[in-house]
Amino acid sequence: MTSARQTSSRSSFFQRFWKPASITGAGGTAAFVWFEELLLFSAEILALILLPIMAGLIYLLNILAFKSTRPRKEQ
C-alpha cells in the first residue's frame, strides 16, 4: 500500500489530473483549454513585463544615435 502512494507522488502533473479532467465530461478537451488559457495569460503577463524594458532600450538607442546632433562647445 505504501508503494502505491510513493509512485503516485512521483507521477507528473498531467498524470495526476487526467482522471478528474476526464470525469468532468469534456475529457482531454477541458485540460487542453485550461492549459491554453494558462499559456495565453502568461504570454500577456510576459508582454507587460517586457514593455518597459523595450521602451528603455529604445530610449537609450535614441540618445546614442542622435548624440552627434547636440551642440558642442567650440574650443
PQR file of N, CA, C, O and H, with PARSE charges and radii, in Angstrom:
ATOM      1  N   MET A   1       0.819  -1.187   0.000 -0.4000 1.5000
ATOM      2  CA  MET A   1       0.000   0.000   0.000 -0.0000 2.0000
ATOM      3  C   MET A   1       0.868   1.258   0.000  0.5500 1.7000
ATOM      4  O   MET A   1       0.501   2.263  -0.609 -0.5500 1.4000
ATOM      5  N   THR A   2       1.997   1.210   0.667 -0.4000 1.5000
ATOM      6  CA  THR A   2       2.861   2.393   0.678 -0.0000 2.0000
ATOM      7  C   THR A   2       3.544   2.601  -0.661  0.5500 1.7000
ATOM      8  O   THR A   2       3.836   3.738  -1.030 -0.5500 1.4000
ATOM      9  H   THR A   2       2.295   0.394   1.162  0.4000 1.0000
ATOM     10  N   SER A   3       3.807   1.517  -1.406 -0.4000 1.5000
ATOM     11  CA  SER A   3       4.468   1.672  -2.702 -0.0000 2.0000
ATOM     12  C   SER A   3       3.550   2.368  -3.694  0.5500 1.7000
ATOM     13  O   SER A   3       4.030   3.109  -4.552 -0.5500 1.4000
ATOM     14  H   SER A   3       3.570   0.593  -1.106  0.4000 1.0000
ATOM     15  N   ALA A   4       2.241   2.150  -3.602 -0.4000 1.5000
ATOM     16  CA  ALA A   4       1.298   2.823  -4.498 -0.0000 2.0000
ATOM     17  C   ALA A   4       1.279   4.321  -4.212  0.5500 1.7000
ATOM     18  O   ALA A   4       1.168   5.127  -5.136 -0.5500 1.4000
ATOM     19  H   ALA A   4       1.851   1.547  -2.905  0.4000 1.0000
ATOM     20  N   ARG A   5       1.384   4.689  -2.970 -0.4000 1.5000
ATOM     21  CA  ARG A   5       1.410   6.112  -2.626 -0.0000 2.0000
ATOM     22  C   ARG A   5       2.704   6.772  -3.090  0.5500 1.7000
ATOM     23  O   ARG A   5       2.702   7.925  -3.520 -0.5500 1.4000
ATOM     24  H   ARG A   5       1.474   4.035  -2.220  0.4000 1.0000
ATOM     25  N   GLN A   6       3.790   6.043  -3.002 -0.4000 1.5000
ATOM     26  CA  GLN A   6       5.065   6.600  -3.440 -0.0000 2.0000
ATOM     27  C   GLN A   6       5.087   6.818  -4.941  0.5500 1.7000
ATOM     28  O   GLN A   6       5.595   7.842  -5.398 -0.5500 1.4000
ATOM     29  H   GLN A   6       3.791   5.106  -2.653  0.4000 1.0000
ATOM     30  N   THR A   7       4.554   5.892  -5.723 -0.4000 1.5000
ATOM     31  CA  THR A   7       4.541   6.072  -7.172 -0.0000 2.0000
ATOM     32  C   THR A   7       3.586   7.178  -7.579  0.5500 1.7000
ATOM     33  O   THR A   7       3.851   7.882  -8.553 -0.5500 1.4000
ATOM     34  H   THR A   7       4.141   5.060  -5.352  0.4000 1.0000
ATOM     35  N   SER A   8       2.473   7.355  -6.858 -0.4000 1.5000
ATOM     36  CA  SER A   8       1.553   8.422  -7.208 -0.0000 2.0000
ATOM     37  C   SER A   8       2.143   9.797  -6.883  0.5500 1.7000
ATOM     38  O   SER A   8       1.844  10.773  -7.572 -0.5500 1.4000
ATOM     39  H   SER A   8       2.258   6.783  -6.067  0.4000 1.0000
ATOM     40  N   SER A   9       2.973   9.884  -5.847 -0.4000 1.5000
ATOM     41  CA  SER A   9       3.594  11.165  -5.529 -0.0000 2.0000
ATOM     42  C   SER A   9       4.700  11.511  -6.514  0.5500 1.7000
ATOM     43  O   SER A   9       5.023  12.684  -6.703 -0.5500 1.4000
ATOM     44  H   SER A   9       3.216   9.091  -5.288  0.4000 1.0000
ATOM     45  N   ARG A  10       5.284  10.487  -7.148 -0.4000 1.5000
ATOM     46  CA  ARG A  10       6.339  10.721  -8.131 -0.0000 2.0000
ATOM     47  C   ARG A  10       5.781  11.011  -9.517  0.5500 1.7000
ATOM     48  O   ARG A  10       6.530  11.459 -10.385 -0.5500 1.4000
ATOM     49  H   ARG A  10       5.022   9.535  -6.995  0.4000 1.0000
ATOM     50  N   SER A  11       4.514  10.779  -9.755 -0.4000 1.5000
ATOM     51  CA  SER A  11       3.942  10.964 -11.086 -0.0000 2.0000
ATOM     52  C   SER A  11       3.907  12.445 -11.448  0.5500 1.7000
ATOM     53  O   SER A  11       3.931  13.324 -10.587 -0.5500 1.4000
ATOM     54  H   SER A  11       3.905  10.416  -9.049  0.4000 1.0000
ATOM     55  N   SER A  12       3.851  12.681 -12.730 -0.4000 1.5000
ATOM     56  CA  SER A  12       3.881  14.064 -13.209 -0.0000 2.0000
ATOM     57  C   SER A  12       2.544  14.751 -12.971  0.5500 1.7000
ATOM     58  O   SER A  12       1.566  14.129 -12.558 -0.5500 1.4000
ATOM     59  H   SER A  12       3.832  11.967 -13.430  0.4000 1.0000
ATOM     60  N   PHE A  13       2.530  16.033 -13.240 -0.4000 1.5000
ATOM     61  CA  PHE A  13       1.328  16.849 -13.038 -0.0000 2.0000
ATOM     62  C   PHE A  13       0.174  16.332 -13.888  0.5500 1.7000
ATOM     63  O   PHE A  13      -0.950  16.206 -13.402 -0.5500 1.4000
ATOM     64  H   PHE A  13       3.324  16.539 -13.576  0.4000 1.0000
ATOM     65  N   PHE A  14       0.445  16.036 -15.144 -0.4000 1.5000
ATOM     66  CA  PHE A  14      -0.612  15.576 -16.045 -0.0000 2.0000
ATOM     67  C   PHE A  14      -1.157  14.220 -15.638  0.5500 1.7000
ATOM     68  O   PHE A  14      -2.362  13.983 -15.721 -0.5500 1.4000
ATOM     69  H   PHE A  14       1.358  16.139 -15.538  0.4000 1.0000
ATOM     70  N   GLN A  15      -0.284  13.332 -15.199 -0.4000 1.5000
ATOM     71  CA  GLN A  15      -0.726  12.002 -14.801 -0.0000 2.0000
ATOM     72  C   GLN A  15      -1.611  12.042 -13.568  0.5500 1.7000
ATOM     73  O   GLN A  15      -2.478  11.184 -13.400 -0.5500 1.4000
ATOM     74  H   GLN A  15       0.695  13.525 -15.131  0.4000 1.0000
ATOM     75  N   ARG A  16      -1.408  13.017 -12.712 -0.4000 1.5000
ATOM     76  CA  ARG A  16      -2.241  13.120 -11.511 -0.0000 2.0000
ATOM     77  C   ARG A  16      -3.626  13.665 -11.815  0.5500 1.7000
ATOM     78  O   ARG A  16      -4.588  13.315 -11.131 -0.5500 1.4000
ATOM     79  H   ARG A  16      -0.704  13.714 -12.848  0.4000 1.0000
ATOM     80  N   PHE A  17      -3.747  14.521 -12.835 -0.4000 1.5000
ATOM     81  CA  PHE A  17      -5.009  15.227 -13.039 -0.0000 2.0000
ATOM     82  C   PHE A  17      -5.768  14.820 -14.286  0.5500 1.7000
ATOM     83  O   PHE A  17      -6.763  15.468 -14.610 -0.5500 1.4000
ATOM     84  H   PHE A  17      -2.966  14.805 -13.390  0.4000 1.0000
ATOM     85  N   TRP A  18      -5.357  13.781 -15.008 -0.4000 1.5000
ATOM     86  CA  TRP A  18      -6.093  13.405 -16.205 -0.0000 2.0000
ATOM     87  C   TRP A  18      -7.411  12.731 -15.876  0.5500 1.7000
ATOM     88  O   TRP A  18      -8.383  12.889 -16.615 -0.5500 1.4000
ATOM     89  H   TRP A  18      -4.549  13.255 -14.745  0.4000 1.0000
ATOM     90  N   LYS A  19      -7.466  11.980 -14.778 -0.4000 1.5000
ATOM     91  CA  LYS A  19      -8.713  11.320 -14.414 -0.0000 2.0000
ATOM     92  C   LYS A  19      -9.795  12.318 -13.991  0.5500 1.7000
ATOM     93  O   LYS A  19     -10.922  12.206 -14.475 -0.5500 1.4000
ATOM     94  H   LYS A  19      -6.677  11.852 -14.178  0.4000 1.0000
ATOM     95  N   PRO A  20      -9.509  13.293 -13.109 -0.5600 1.5000
ATOM     96  CA  PRO A  20     -10.552  14.268 -12.782  0.2800 2.0000
ATOM     97  C   PRO A  20     -10.990  15.098 -13.989  0.5500 1.7000
ATOM     98  O   PRO A  20     -12.154  15.488 -14.082 -0.5500 1.4000
ATOM     99  N   ALA A  21     -10.071  15.368 -14.910 -0.4000 1.5000
ATOM    100  CA  ALA A  21     -10.452  16.124 -16.103 -0.0000 2.0000
ATOM    101  C   ALA A  21     -11.357  15.305 -17.006  0.5500 1.7000
ATOM    102  O   ALA A  21     -12.276  15.849 -17.617 -0.5500 1.4000
ATOM    103  H   ALA A  21      -9.125  15.051 -14.836  0.4000 1.0000
ATOM    104  N   SER A  22     -11.111  14.005 -17.099 -0.4000 1.5000
ATOM    105  CA  SER A  22     -11.962  13.163 -17.946 -0.0000 2.0000
ATOM    106  C   SER A  22     -13.323  12.913 -17.304  0.5500 1.7000
ATOM    107  O   SER A  22     -14.309  12.705 -18.012 -0.5500 1.4000
ATOM    108  H   SER A  22     -10.364  13.563 -16.603  0.4000 1.0000
ATOM    109  N   ILE A  23     -13.390  12.930 -15.985 -0.4000 1.5000
ATOM    110  CA  ILE A  23     -14.660  12.704 -15.292 -0.0000 2.0000
ATOM    111  C   ILE A  23     -15.598  13.900 -15.469  0.5500 1.7000
ATOM    112  O   ILE A  23     -16.817  13.734 -15.448 -0.5500 1.4000
ATOM    113  H   ILE A  23     -12.590  13.100 -15.410  0.4000 1.0000
ATOM    114  N   THR A  24     -15.046  15.093 -15.641 -0.4000 1.5000
ATOM    115  CA  THR A  24     -15.899  16.276 -15.772 -0.0000 2.0000
ATOM    116  C   THR A  24     -16.724  16.274 -17.049  0.5500 1.7000
ATOM    117  O   THR A  24     -17.654  17.071 -17.169 -0.5500 1.4000
ATOM    118  H   THR A  24     -14.055  15.228 -15.658  0.4000 1.0000
ATOM    119  N   GLY A  25     -16.419  15.418 -17.995 -0.4000 1.5000
ATOM    120  CA  GLY A  25     -17.265  15.294 -19.168 -0.0000 2.0000
ATOM    121  C   GLY A  25     -16.562  15.628 -20.461  0.5500 1.7000
ATOM    122  O   GLY A  25     -16.810  14.966 -21.469 -0.5500 1.4000
ATOM    123  H   GLY A  25     -15.662  14.771 -17.897  0.4000 1.0000
ATOM    124  N   ALA A  26     -15.709  16.611 -20.480 -0.4000 1.5000
ATOM    125  CA  ALA A  26     -15.075  17.008 -21.723 -0.0000 2.0000
ATOM    126  C   ALA A  26     -13.790  16.246 -21.977  0.5500 1.7000
ATOM    127  O   ALA A  26     -13.275  16.267 -23.095 -0.5500 1.4000
ATOM    128  H   ALA A  26     -15.508  17.148 -19.661  0.4000 1.0000
ATOM    129  N   GLY A  27     -13.273  15.587 -20.987 -0.4000 1.5000
ATOM    130  CA  GLY A  27     -12.079  14.778 -21.164 -0.0000 2.0000
ATOM    131  C   GLY A  27     -10.845  15.622 -21.401  0.5500 1.7000
ATOM    132  O   GLY A  27     -10.586  16.589 -20.684 -0.5500 1.4000
ATOM    133  H   GLY A  27     -13.692  15.570 -20.079  0.4000 1.0000
ATOM    134  N   GLY A  28     -10.089  15.244 -22.413 -0.4000 1.5000
ATOM    135  CA  GLY A  28      -8.847  15.946 -22.718 -0.0000 2.0000
ATOM    136  C   GLY A  28      -9.064  17.353 -23.214  0.5500 1.7000
ATOM    137  O   GLY A  28      -8.176  18.196 -23.092 -0.5500 1.4000
ATOM    138  H   GLY A  28     -10.299  14.458 -22.996  0.4000 1.0000
ATOM    139  N   THR A  29     -10.233  17.624 -23.774 -0.4000 1.5000
ATOM    140  CA  THR A  29     -10.516  18.970 -24.277 -0.0000 2.0000
ATOM    141  C   THR A  29     -10.525  19.987 -23.147  0.5500 1.7000
ATOM    142  O   THR A  29     -10.033  21.104 -23.312 -0.5500 1.4000
ATOM    143  H   THR A  29     -10.954  16.939 -23.873  0.4000 1.0000
ATOM    144  N   ALA A  30     -11.077  19.614 -22.006 -0.4000 1.5000
ATOM    145  CA  ALA A  30     -11.110  20.538 -20.871 -0.0000 2.0000
ATOM    146  C   ALA A  30      -9.698  20.855 -20.393  0.5500 1.7000
ATOM    147  O   ALA A  30      -9.391  22.007 -20.088 -0.5500 1.4000
ATOM    148  H   ALA A  30     -11.477  18.707 -21.872  0.4000 1.0000
ATOM    149  N   ALA A  31      -8.848  19.854 -20.327 -0.4000 1.5000
ATOM    150  CA  ALA A  31      -7.469  20.075 -19.897 -0.0000 2.0000
ATOM    151  C   ALA A  31      -6.720  20.917 -20.924  0.5500 1.7000
ATOM    152  O   ALA A  31      -5.941  21.798 -20.559 -0.5500 1.4000
ATOM    153  H   ALA A  31      -9.098  18.918 -20.575  0.4000 1.0000
ATOM    154  N   PHE A  32      -6.955  20.647 -22.213 -0.4000 1.5000
ATOM    155  CA  PHE A  32      -6.284  21.414 -23.260 -0.0000 2.0000
ATOM    156  C   PHE A  32      -6.695  22.874 -23.229  0.5500 1.7000
ATOM    157  O   PHE A  32      -5.848  23.756 -23.373 -0.5500 1.4000
ATOM    158  H   PHE A  32      -7.588  19.932 -22.510  0.4000 1.0000
ATOM    159  N   VAL A  33      -7.973  23.142 -23.045 -0.4000 1.5000
ATOM    160  CA  VAL A  33      -8.453  24.528 -22.978 -0.0000 2.0000
ATOM    161  C   VAL A  33      -7.877  25.222 -21.749  0.5500 1.7000
ATOM    162  O   VAL A  33      -7.520  26.399 -21.813 -0.5500 1.4000
ATOM    163  H   VAL A  33      -8.660  22.426 -22.928  0.4000 1.0000
ATOM    164  N   TRP A  34      -7.785  24.513 -20.643 -0.4000 1.5000
ATOM    165  CA  TRP A  34      -7.221  25.105 -19.432 -0.0000 2.0000
ATOM    166  C   TRP A  34      -5.758  25.442 -19.627  0.5500 1.7000
ATOM    167  O   TRP A  34      -5.325  26.527 -19.240 -0.5500 1.4000
ATOM    168  H   TRP A  34      -8.075  23.558 -20.591  0.4000 1.0000
ATOM    169  N   PHE A  35      -4.976  24.532 -20.225 -0.4000 1.5000
ATOM    170  CA  PHE A  35      -3.559  24.805 -20.488 -0.0000 2.0000
ATOM    171  C   PHE A  35      -3.396  25.950 -21.484  0.5500 1.7000
ATOM    172  O   PHE A  35      -2.482  26.764 -21.352 -0.5500 1.4000
ATOM    173  H   PHE A  35      -5.328  23.651 -20.539  0.4000 1.0000
ATOM    174  N   GLU A  36      -4.282  26.012 -22.482 -0.4000 1.5000
ATOM    175  CA  GLU A  36      -4.210  27.088 -23.468 -0.0000 2.0000
ATOM    176  C   GLU A  36      -4.474  28.444 -22.813  0.5500 1.7000
ATOM    177  O   GLU A  36      -3.777  29.418 -23.096 -0.5500 1.4000
ATOM    178  H   GLU A  36      -5.024  25.350 -22.589  0.4000 1.0000
ATOM    179  N   GLU A  37      -5.466  28.507 -21.951 -0.4000 1.5000
ATOM    180  CA  GLU A  37      -5.746  29.759 -21.242 -0.0000 2.0000
ATOM    181  C   GLU A  37      -4.583  30.156 -20.345  0.5500 1.7000
ATOM    182  O   GLU A  37      -4.262  31.340 -20.238 -0.5500 1.4000
ATOM    183  H   GLU A  37      -6.033  27.716 -21.721  0.4000 1.0000
ATOM    184  N   LEU A  38      -3.958  29.195 -19.710 -0.4000 1.5000
ATOM    185  CA  LEU A  38      -2.794  29.462 -18.869 -0.0000 2.0000
ATOM    186  C   LEU A  38      -1.640  30.017 -19.696  0.5500 1.7000
ATOM    187  O   LEU A  38      -0.970  30.957 -19.267 -0.5500 1.4000
ATOM    188  H   LEU A  38      -4.218  28.234 -19.797  0.4000 1.0000
ATOM    189  N   LEU A  39      -1.400  29.451 -20.871 -0.4000 1.5000
ATOM    190  CA  LEU A  39      -0.343  29.946 -21.755 -0.0000 2.0000
ATOM    191  C   LEU A  39      -0.636  31.354 -22.258  0.5500 1.7000
ATOM    192  O   LEU A  39       0.268  32.187 -22.326 -0.5500 1.4000
ATOM    193  H   LEU A  39      -1.944  28.688 -21.219  0.4000 1.0000
ATOM    194  N   LEU A  40      -1.887  31.627 -22.612 -0.4000 1.5000
ATOM    195  CA  LEU A  40      -2.246  32.970 -23.080 -0.0000 2.0000
ATOM    196  C   LEU A  40      -2.079  33.997 -21.972  0.5500 1.7000
ATOM    197  O   LEU A  40      -1.590  35.101 -22.213 -0.5500 1.4000
ATOM    198  H   LEU A  40      -2.621  30.950 -22.557  0.4000 1.0000
ATOM    199  N   PHE A  41      -2.480  33.641 -20.768 -0.4000 1.5000
ATOM    200  CA  PHE A  41      -2.330  34.553 -19.638 -0.0000 2.0000
ATOM    201  C   PHE A  41      -0.856  34.840 -19.353  0.5500 1.7000
ATOM    202  O   PHE A  41      -0.479  35.986 -19.107 -0.5500 1.4000
ATOM    203  H   PHE A  41      -2.877  32.744 -20.572  0.4000 1.0000
ATOM    204  N   SER A  42      -0.026  33.796 -19.387 -0.4000 1.5000
ATOM    205  CA  SER A  42       1.403  34.013 -19.128 -0.0000 2.0000
ATOM    206  C   SER A  42       2.051  34.823 -20.236  0.5500 1.7000
ATOM    207  O   SER A  42       2.976  35.590 -19.969 -0.5500 1.4000
ATOM    208  H   SER A  42      -0.332  32.866 -19.587  0.4000 1.0000
ATOM    209  N   ALA A  43       1.593  34.674 -21.471 -0.4000 1.5000
ATOM    210  CA  ALA A  43       2.142  35.485 -22.570 -0.0000 2.0000
ATOM    211  C   ALA A  43       1.788  36.955 -22.384  0.5500 1.7000
ATOM    212  O   ALA A  43       2.611  37.827 -22.663 -0.5500 1.4000
ATOM    213  H   ALA A  43       0.842  34.050 -21.687  0.4000 1.0000
ATOM    214  N   GLU A  44       0.578  37.241 -21.919 -0.4000 1.5000
ATOM    215  CA  GLU A  44       0.187  38.631 -21.687 -0.0000 2.0000
ATOM    216  C   GLU A  44       0.979  39.249 -20.539  0.5500 1.7000
ATOM    217  O   GLU A  44       1.398  40.403 -20.624 -0.5500 1.4000
ATOM    218  H   GLU A  44      -0.091  36.533 -21.692  0.4000 1.0000
ATOM    219  N   ILE A  45       1.181  38.499 -19.483 -0.4000 1.5000
ATOM    220  CA  ILE A  45       1.969  38.997 -18.354 -0.0000 2.0000
ATOM    221  C   ILE A  45       3.409  39.238 -18.776  0.5500 1.7000
ATOM    222  O   ILE A  45       4.006  40.243 -18.391 -0.5500 1.4000
ATOM    223  H   ILE A  45       0.841  37.562 -19.413  0.4000 1.0000
ATOM    224  N   LEU A  46       3.972  38.332 -19.560 -0.4000 1.5000
ATOM    225  CA  LEU A  46       5.334  38.496 -20.052 -0.0000 2.0000
ATOM    226  C   LEU A  46       5.453  39.740 -20.928  0.5500 1.7000
ATOM    227  O   LEU A  46       6.453  40.454 -20.857 -0.5500 1.4000
ATOM    228  H   LEU A  46       3.487  37.516 -19.873  0.4000 1.0000
ATOM    229  N   ALA A  47       4.446  40.004 -21.749 -0.4000 1.5000
ATOM    230  CA  ALA A  47       4.462  41.202 -22.585 -0.0000 2.0000
ATOM    231  C   ALA A  47       4.406  42.467 -21.729  0.5500 1.7000
ATOM    232  O   ALA A  47       5.082  43.449 -22.035 -0.5500 1.4000
ATOM    233  H   ALA A  47       3.633  39.424 -21.807  0.4000 1.0000
ATOM    234  N   LEU A  48       3.625  42.454 -20.684 -0.4000 1.5000
ATOM    235  CA  LEU A  48       3.555  43.623 -19.809 -0.0000 2.0000
ATOM    236  C   LEU A  48       4.857  43.862 -19.059  0.5500 1.7000
ATOM    237  O   LEU A  48       5.207  45.006 -18.771 -0.5500 1.4000
ATOM    238  H   LEU A  48       3.076  41.657 -20.435  0.4000 1.0000
ATOM    239  N   ILE A  49       5.569  42.799 -18.745 -0.4000 1.5000
ATOM    240  CA  ILE A  49       6.850  42.943 -18.063 -0.0000 2.0000
ATOM    241  C   ILE A  49       7.910  43.464 -19.021  0.5500 1.7000
ATOM    242  O   ILE A  49       8.718  44.315 -18.648 -0.5500 1.4000
ATOM    243  H   ILE A  49       5.284  41.870 -18.979  0.4000 1.0000
ATOM    244  N   LEU A  50       7.917  42.962 -20.253 -0.4000 1.5000
ATOM    245  CA  LEU A  50       8.950  43.335 -21.215 -0.0000 2.0000
ATOM    246  C   LEU A  50       8.722  44.695 -21.866  0.5500 1.7000
ATOM    247  O   LEU A  50       9.658  45.260 -22.431 -0.5500 1.4000
ATOM    248  H   LEU A  50       7.261  42.271 -20.556  0.4000 1.0000
ATOM    249  N   LEU A  51       7.526  45.227 -21.806 -0.4000 1.5000
ATOM    250  CA  LEU A  51       7.233  46.515 -22.442 -0.0000 2.0000
ATOM    251  C   LEU A  51       8.075  47.655 -21.885  0.5500 1.7000
ATOM    252  O   LEU A  51       8.651  48.387 -22.691 -0.5500 1.4000
ATOM    253  H   LEU A  51       6.766  44.768 -21.347  0.4000 1.0000
ATOM    254  N   PRO A  52       8.198  47.871 -20.574 -0.5600 1.5000
ATOM    255  CA  PRO A  52       9.071  48.944 -20.074  0.2800 2.0000
ATOM    256  C   PRO A  52      10.541  48.714 -20.399  0.5500 1.7000
ATOM    257  O   PRO A  52      11.288  49.667 -20.624 -0.5500 1.4000
ATOM    258  N   ILE A  53      10.953  47.464 -20.424 -0.4000 1.5000
ATOM    259  CA  ILE A  53      12.348  47.167 -20.762 -0.0000 2.0000
ATOM    260  C   ILE A  53      12.633  47.559 -22.205  0.5500 1.7000
ATOM    261  O   ILE A  53      13.664  48.167 -22.493 -0.5500 1.4000
ATOM    262  H   ILE A  53      10.346  46.690 -20.242  0.4000 1.0000
ATOM    263  N   MET A  54      11.729  47.214 -23.108 -0.4000 1.5000
ATOM    264  CA  MET A  54      11.906  47.583 -24.517 -0.0000 2.0000
ATOM    265  C   MET A  54      11.856  49.091 -24.706  0.5500 1.7000
ATOM    266  O   MET A  54      12.598  49.635 -25.523 -0.5500 1.4000
ATOM    267  H   MET A  54      10.892  46.720 -22.874  0.4000 1.0000
ATOM    268  N   ALA A  55      10.993  49.772 -23.963 -0.4000 1.5000
ATOM    269  CA  ALA A  55      10.924  51.233 -24.061 -0.0000 2.0000
ATOM    270  C   ALA A  55      12.235  51.862 -23.591  0.5500 1.7000
ATOM    271  O   ALA A  55      12.699  52.837 -24.181 -0.5500 1.4000
ATOM    272  H   ALA A  55      10.390  49.330 -23.299  0.4000 1.0000
ATOM    273  N   GLY A  56      12.827  51.316 -22.547 -0.4000 1.5000
ATOM    274  CA  GLY A  56      14.109  51.825 -22.071 -0.0000 2.0000
ATOM    275  C   GLY A  56      15.226  51.610 -23.078  0.5500 1.7000
ATOM    276  O   GLY A  56      16.079  52.479 -23.258 -0.5500 1.4000
ATOM    277  H   GLY A  56      12.450  50.524 -22.068  0.4000 1.0000
ATOM    278  N   LEU A  57      15.225  50.458 -23.733 -0.4000 1.5000
ATOM    279  CA  LEU A  57      16.246  50.204 -24.753 -0.0000 2.0000
ATOM    280  C   LEU A  57      16.093  51.138 -25.947  0.5500 1.7000
ATOM    281  O   LEU A  57      17.089  51.612 -26.492 -0.5500 1.4000
ATOM    282  H   LEU A  57      14.532  49.752 -23.587  0.4000 1.0000
ATOM    283  N   ILE A  58      14.870  51.403 -26.353 -0.4000 1.5000
ATOM    284  CA  ILE A  58      14.643  52.334 -27.462 -0.0000 2.0000
ATOM    285  C   ILE A  58      15.065  53.741 -27.067  0.5500 1.7000
ATOM    286  O   ILE A  58      15.632  54.467 -27.885 -0.5500 1.4000
ATOM    287  H   ILE A  58      14.060  51.018 -25.910  0.4000 1.0000
ATOM    288  N   TYR A  59      14.800  54.134 -25.837 -0.4000 1.5000
ATOM    289  CA  TYR A  59      15.212  55.455 -25.365 -0.0000 2.0000
ATOM    290  C   TYR A  59      16.737  55.588 -25.352  0.5500 1.7000
ATOM    291  O   TYR A  59      17.269  56.618 -25.767 -0.5500 1.4000
ATOM    292  H   TYR A  59      14.340  53.544 -25.173  0.4000 1.0000
ATOM    293  N   LEU A  60      17.438  54.564 -24.881 -0.4000 1.5000
ATOM    294  CA  LEU A  60      18.904  54.596 -24.895 -0.0000 2.0000
ATOM    295  C   LEU A  60      19.456  54.614 -26.314  0.5500 1.7000
ATOM    296  O   LEU A  60      20.442  55.299 -26.586 -0.5500 1.4000
ATOM    297  H   LEU A  60      17.005  53.728 -24.544  0.4000 1.0000
ATOM    298  N   LEU A  61      18.843  53.880 -27.204 -0.4000 1.5000
ATOM    299  CA  LEU A  61      19.267  53.900 -28.603 -0.0000 2.0000
ATOM    300  C   LEU A  61      19.061  55.283 -29.207  0.5500 1.7000
ATOM    301  O   LEU A  61      19.889  55.753 -29.987 -0.5500 1.4000
ATOM    302  H   LEU A  61      18.043  53.324 -26.984  0.4000 1.0000
ATOM    303  N   ASN A  62      17.975  55.926 -28.853 -0.4000 1.5000
ATOM    304  CA  ASN A  62      17.704  57.282 -29.328 -0.0000 2.0000
ATOM    305  C   ASN A  62      18.782  58.249 -28.834  0.5500 1.7000
ATOM    306  O   ASN A  62      19.252  59.090 -29.600 -0.5500 1.4000
ATOM    307  H   ASN A  62      17.303  55.544 -28.219  0.4000 1.0000
ATOM    308  N   ILE A  63      19.170  58.140 -27.586 -0.4000 1.5000
ATOM    309  CA  ILE A  63      20.215  59.018 -27.040 -0.0000 2.0000
ATOM    310  C   ILE A  63      21.540  58.782 -27.754  0.5500 1.7000
ATOM    311  O   ILE A  63      22.234  59.734 -28.112 -0.5500 1.4000
ATOM    312  H   ILE A  63      18.788  57.457 -26.964  0.4000 1.0000
ATOM    313  N   LEU A  64      21.891  57.518 -27.962 -0.4000 1.5000
ATOM    314  CA  LEU A  64      23.168  57.208 -28.598 -0.0000 2.0000
ATOM    315  C   LEU A  64      23.184  57.560 -30.087  0.5500 1.7000
ATOM    316  O   LEU A  64      24.206  58.010 -30.606 -0.5500 1.4000
ATOM    317  H   LEU A  64      21.327  56.745 -27.671  0.4000 1.0000
ATOM    318  N   ALA A  65      22.076  57.361 -30.764 -0.4000 1.5000
ATOM    319  CA  ALA A  65      22.037  57.603 -32.206 -0.0000 2.0000
ATOM    320  C   ALA A  65      22.074  59.090 -32.529  0.5500 1.7000
ATOM    321  O   ALA A  65      22.688  59.482 -33.521 -0.5500 1.4000
ATOM    322  H   ALA A  65      21.246  56.995 -30.343  0.4000 1.0000
ATOM    323  N   PHE A  66      21.444  59.914 -31.731 -0.4000 1.5000
ATOM    324  CA  PHE A  66      21.359  61.341 -32.036 -0.0000 2.0000
ATOM    325  C   PHE A  66      22.264  62.185 -31.146  0.5500 1.7000
ATOM    326  O   PHE A  66      22.040  63.385 -30.990 -0.5500 1.4000
ATOM    327  H   PHE A  66      20.946  59.595 -30.925  0.4000 1.0000
ATOM    328  N   LYS A  67      23.279  61.565 -30.566 -0.4000 1.5000
ATOM    329  CA  LYS A  67      24.220  62.283 -29.725 -0.0000 2.0000
ATOM    330  C   LYS A  67      25.017  63.295 -30.548  0.5500 1.7000
ATOM    331  O   LYS A  67      25.401  64.341 -30.025 -0.5500 1.4000
ATOM    332  H   LYS A  67      23.460  60.590 -30.693  0.4000 1.0000
ATOM    333  N   SER A  68      25.267  63.009 -31.801 -0.4000 1.5000
ATOM    334  CA  SER A  68      26.071  63.904 -32.650 -0.0000 2.0000
ATOM    335  C   SER A  68      25.311  65.174 -33.044  0.5500 1.7000
ATOM    336  O   SER A  68      25.938  66.136 -33.488 -0.5500 1.4000
ATOM    337  H   SER A  68      24.955  62.159 -32.226  0.4000 1.0000
ATOM    338  N   THR A  69      24.019  65.207 -32.900 -0.4000 1.5000
ATOM    339  CA  THR A  69      23.258  66.396 -33.279 -0.0000 2.0000
ATOM    340  C   THR A  69      23.209  67.442 -32.175  0.5500 1.7000
ATOM    341  O   THR A  69      22.723  68.549 -32.410 -0.5500 1.4000
ATOM    342  H   THR A  69      23.510  64.425 -32.540  0.4000 1.0000
ATOM    343  N   ARG A  70      23.691  67.131 -30.993 -0.4000 1.5000
ATOM    344  CA  ARG A  70      23.686  68.103 -29.902 -0.0000 2.0000
ATOM    345  C   ARG A  70      24.778  69.147 -30.141  0.5500 1.7000
ATOM    346  O   ARG A  70      25.848  68.823 -30.657 -0.5500 1.4000
ATOM    347  H   ARG A  70      24.085  66.232 -30.802  0.4000 1.0000
ATOM    348  N   PRO A  71      24.513  70.380 -29.771 -0.5600 1.5000
ATOM    349  CA  PRO A  71      25.559  71.414 -29.942  0.2800 2.0000
ATOM    350  C   PRO A  71      26.750  71.165 -29.032  0.5500 1.7000
ATOM    351  O   PRO A  71      26.587  70.775 -27.876 -0.5500 1.4000
ATOM    352  N   ARG A  72      27.958  71.394 -29.560 -0.4000 1.5000
ATOM    353  CA  ARG A  72      29.180  71.200 -28.796 -0.0000 2.0000
ATOM    354  C   ARG A  72      29.820  72.552 -28.527  0.5500 1.7000
ATOM    355  O   ARG A  72      29.608  73.525 -29.252 -0.5500 1.4000
ATOM    356  H   ARG A  72      28.091  71.711 -30.499  0.4000 1.0000
ATOM    357  N   LYS A  73      30.600  72.578 -27.472 -0.4000 1.5000
ATOM    358  CA  LYS A  73      31.334  73.799 -27.171 -0.0000 2.0000
ATOM    359  C   LYS A  73      32.512  73.914 -28.155  0.5500 1.7000
ATOM    360  O   LYS A  73      33.214  72.938 -28.420 -0.5500 1.4000
ATOM    361  H   LYS A  73      30.772  71.788 -26.883  0.4000 1.0000
ATOM    362  N   GLU A  74      32.704  75.094 -28.671 -0.4000 1.5000
ATOM    363  CA  GLU A  74      33.845  75.326 -29.565 -0.0000 2.0000
ATOM    364  C   GLU A  74      35.092  75.567 -28.737  0.5500 1.7000
ATOM    365  O   GLU A  74      35.068  76.358 -27.794 -0.5500 1.4000
ATOM    366  H   GLU A  74      32.134  75.887 -28.456  0.4000 1.0000
ATOM    367  N   GLN A  75      36.169  74.905 -29.073 -0.4000 1.5000
ATOM    368  CA  GLN A  75      37.399  75.080 -28.300 -0.0000 2.0000
ATOM    369  C   GLN A  75      38.401  75.915 -29.042  0.5500 1.7000
ATOM    370  O   GLN A  75      39.495  76.163 -28.535 -0.5500 1.4000
ATOM    371  H   GLN A  75      36.189  74.262 -29.840  0.4000 1.0000
TER
END
